[in-house]
């Protein structure tokens, strides 16, 4: 009989704890926002990485002129990717969070900056490389990859500029946000 009382007391304590904590109905709106934005941004970043890798693949097998043409095609594809990202940002269904539209505006600003980076980098590349001889492939491809990194960087939202801690925590805790938002840490 003592065993039953102990078991009953344990079950009662567990039920009381569950009632005190409450049942979670799923992610908070902040967590949904972080997952939505970072998931979409992750897709965009992956597309830029694919373009960078496709542009670099087999570059040494091409003639010096074909190499430059390949990179020019890469710039055009990256610009198209940024335009597609802008369309995606405009159509994202964001949860009702006070900062959601500000974040959308920040991402759209990053789209504009991404186009500007591509234009500047494309122009500088064309001024530097009319052809890409064997001895210049390494430097030229470094130039190209740095261009794509700049585009990714201006695409990353700066979550630390938002003052609400729960929002910041949601972005820090969301695994898809790693390496697609400007890094920050919470002090205190």
DAVEN-V289157 format. One record per backbone hydrogen bond with DSSP energy under -0.5 kcal/mol. CO is the residue of the C=O (numbers start at 0). NH is the residue of the N-H. Records with the same first field share a line. If there is no record, write none. Layout:
BEGIN
CO: NH / NH
END
This chain:
BEGIN
0: 4
1: 5
2: 6
3: 7
4: 8
5: 9
6: 10
7: 11
8: 12
9: 13
10: 14
11: 15
12: 16
13: 17
14: 18
15: 19
16: 20
17: 21
27: 31
28: 32
29: 33
30: 34
31: 35
32: 36
33: 37
34: 38
35: 39
36: 40
37: 41
38: 42
39: 43
40: 44
41: 45
42: 46
43: 47
44: 48
45: 49
46: 50
47: 51
48: 52
49: 53
50: 54
51: 55
52: 56
55: 58
57: 60
58: 61
62: 66
63: 67 / 131
64: 68
65: 69
66: 70
67: 71
68: 72
69: 73
70: 74
71: 75
72: 76
73: 77
74: 78
75: 79
76: 80
77: 81
78: 82
79: 83
80: 84
81: 85
82: 86
83: 87
84: 88
85: 89
86: 90
87: 91
88: 91
91: 93
94: 96
96: 99
98: 102
99: 103
100: 104
101: 105
102: 106
103: 107
104: 108
105: 109
106: 110
107: 111
108: 112
109: 113
110: 114
111: 115
112: 116
113: 117
114: 118
115: 119
116: 120
117: 121
118: 122
119: 123
120: 124
121: 125
122: 126
123: 127
124: 128
127: 129
132: 135 / 136
133: 136
135: 139
136: 140
137: 141
138: 142
139: 143
140: 144
141: 145
142: 146
143: 147
144: 148
145: 149
146: 150
147: 151
148: 152
149: 153
150: 154
151: 155
152: 155
156: 158 / 181
157: 160
158: 161
162: 164
163: 167
164: 168
165: 169
166: 170
167: 171
168: 172
169: 173
172: 174
173: 176
174: 177
176: 179 / 180
184: 186
END
